Structure formats: C-alpha cells, structure tokens
Amino acid sequence: MVALAEARGTDPARGVALARKNVEARPTAQAHELLVDALGQAGKKDAACAAAEEALKLRYPTPRLLDLARRADGTFVHQGPP
C-alpha cells in the first residue's frame, strides 16, 4: 500500500514505480489493482487504461479490479467485457 500512498502523496512517480515492481514480483489481481489505481492517482490516464486492459487478461480478476477497469470518472475507462 506504500505505492498508493506515494501516488496520492508527494511522489506519484515513486508510487507507480513501486506498484510496477510489485506486479513483477507477484502478478496477482491485487497487485494489478494497486498499479492501475496508482497510475490513475498519478494522472497517467493512458497508462492506467493500458494497465487495466492487461490486468483483465488475468484468469480471475477481482470485483475491485473490474470496477477500476470500468471507472468512468475521468481517470480511465475500460471499454468492453472483462
């Protein structure tokens, strides 16, 4: 959760870097959630959308990941079915 705290706080780039490292170390749905959220919080809309698209390829995406991928509040939007 440090990554998300950093993304929302004083160093969004560090938060994104930590979240990416987390996905590399443990490519779980929860790690992908953190990356997508960190990218969105850092204002990287295109990267957040791309990360969401990649995360939805997981065999078992979590409900939160599906929600993040469909968010329509301006952060990013996933188009199409999961």
C-alpha positions as CSV (number, residue, x, y, z in Angstrom):
1,M,0.0,0.0,0.0
2,V,3.0,2.2,0.2
3,A,2.8,2.6,-3.6
4,L,-0.7,4.0,-3.5
5,A,0.2,6.3,-0.6
6,E,3.1,7.6,-2.6
7,A,1.0,8.0,-5.7
8,R,-1.6,10.0,-3.7
9,G,1.1,11.9,-1.8
10,T,4.2,13.7,-2.6
11,D,5.9,11.3,-5.0
12,P,3.4,9.8,-7.6
13,A,6.3,8.6,-9.8
14,R,7.7,6.6,-6.9
15,G,4.3,5.2,-6.2
16,V,3.9,4.0,-9.8
17,A,7.4,2.5,-9.8
18,L,6.7,0.6,-6.6
19,A,3.4,-0.7,-7.9
20,R,5.1,-1.8,-11.2
21,K,7.8,-3.6,-9.1
22,N,5.1,-5.3,-7.1
23,V,3.3,-6.6,-10.2
24,E,6.6,-8.0,-11.5
25,A,7.3,-9.7,-8.1
26,R,3.7,-11.1,-7.7
27,P,1.4,-10.7,-10.6
28,T,-1.8,-11.1,-8.7
29,A,-5.1,-9.4,-9.2
30,Q,-4.5,-7.3,-6.1
31,A,-1.1,-6.2,-7.3
32,H,-2.6,-5.2,-10.6
33,E,-5.3,-3.3,-8.8
34,L,-2.6,-1.3,-7.0
35,L,-0.8,-0.5,-10.2
36,V,-4.0,0.6,-12.0
37,D,-5.0,2.7,-9.0
38,A,-1.5,4.2,-8.6
39,L,-1.4,5.2,-12.3
40,G,-4.8,6.8,-12.1
41,Q,-3.9,8.7,-9.0
42,A,-0.6,9.9,-10.7
43,G,-2.7,11.3,-13.6
44,K,-1.4,8.8,-16.1
45,K,-4.7,8.1,-17.8
46,D,-3.4,6.3,-20.8
47,A,-1.1,4.1,-18.8
48,A,-3.9,3.3,-16.3
49,C,-6.1,2.2,-19.1
50,A,-3.4,0.1,-20.7
51,A,-2.6,-1.5,-17.3
52,A,-6.3,-2.2,-16.7
53,E,-6.6,-3.9,-20.1
54,E,-3.5,-6.0,-19.3
55,A,-4.9,-6.8,-15.8
56,L,-8.2,-8.0,-17.2
57,K,-6.4,-10.8,-19.0
58,L,-5.9,-12.4,-15.6
59,R,-7.9,-15.6,-15.2
60,Y,-9.7,-14.4,-12.1
61,P,-9.9,-10.6,-11.9
62,T,-11.3,-9.3,-8.6
63,P,-14.5,-7.3,-8.4
64,R,-12.5,-4.3,-7.5
65,L,-10.2,-4.7,-10.5
66,L,-13.3,-4.9,-12.7
67,D,-14.6,-1.8,-11.1
68,L,-11.3,0.1,-11.6
69,A,-11.3,-1.0,-15.2
70,R,-14.8,0.3,-15.8
71,R,-14.4,3.6,-13.9
72,A,-15.8,6.5,-15.8
73,D,-14.8,9.3,-13.6
74,G,-12.1,10.6,-15.9
75,T,-9.3,8.5,-14.6
76,F,-9.6,5.8,-17.2
77,V,-12.3,3.7,-18.8
78,H,-12.1,0.1,-20.0
79,Q,-14.3,-0.5,-23.0
80,G,-15.9,-3.9,-23.5
81,P,-16.4,-7.0,-21.4
82,P,-13.9,-8.3,-18.9
